[in-house]
Structure formats: structure tokens, C-alpha cells
Amino acid sequence: MHAALDAPIRTSASVLDRILATGHPTVIAFETPDCGPCQALRPILDELAREFHDRVLVVRVTDAREGWLAARHHLSFVPTLLFWRDGGEHARIKGSPGRAALRAHLEFLLHGEPAPEPAEGPRHTLLSRFGASVSRKPPAVPRALLRAGTRAAHP
């Protein structure tokens, strides 16, 4: 049974490696929920997912703020689109450049030629986070460092 994916696959970063391991030509859109250019890009991705449904996977990763993901894929802006084939990145677009540029990059991903013109578009700077939020309280002093009858002073 063959499934036709005529809509973008919305996934988390934890599933992305399994999708990329398929070797299928894939465009990955890294985005965040509060990004205006990301919201403008969504209908274009929907349209291209329908047009290229039997040739390219269109994947939306909505948790691009995760620090390890941003570092691993060298993300500094959202949206960022990676064009992936045969285990590696073949092209990258920072921002939302429009249908024509995305279509040219998808054709390049599938056929390898001609190389598309470099493209960029409106985007937001990505503010990544690593781990839990930072506490404003002074750090706790381990009990072993406290002497009986004295109190630890915090700077």
C-alpha cells in the first residue's frame, strides 16, 4: 500500500531523524508558532505538498526553538527551509521567499539541475532555549558547605 502525502507532515524534532532516514527527497520547514513569515509560508507549503505529493515529502517542524535542534541544523532564523536528499542537505532558504523560488528549489532537489538562484525572504531571528527556564533565585548552597551555626551569604 502506497500513501500519498498531499499535505505537509507536521512533526516534532524527535521524529525528524526517522523521516530523513527514509532517503526520500524532503523539504523541512523549521518554524515557530508566533512567527509571521512562518504563517505566511504555510499555505504555500500546503500547495506544494499537493503538487509534489508523489515526489517530495514536505515536513513542518514547529519546535524550532529547541536549542539542540537549532544548533544541530545551524538555525538562526525562522522560517528556515532545508532541502534534503540522500542523507544530506542540498540547499537552504532563510525566510519565506515565495512560490516560484520554492518550486525552483524543489525541482533542483529532484533533478539536481539547474541550480536555483539563491533565495531569501522575510524572517524572524530565532531565540533558542536550552533546558529549563533560568531561575532568578540565588543558587542554593549545599549543606556540606555550611558550618554549624553559620549562615551562607549570597552575593
Secondary structure, DSSP 4 states (H G I P E B T S, - for coil): ------SPEEE-HHHHHHHHTT---EEEEE--TT-HHHHHHHHHHHHHHHHTTTT-EEEEE--TTBHHHHHHTT--EESEEEEEETTEEEEEEES---HHHHHHHHHHHHH--SPPPP-B---EE---B-SSPPP-SPPPPPGGGPPTT--PPP-
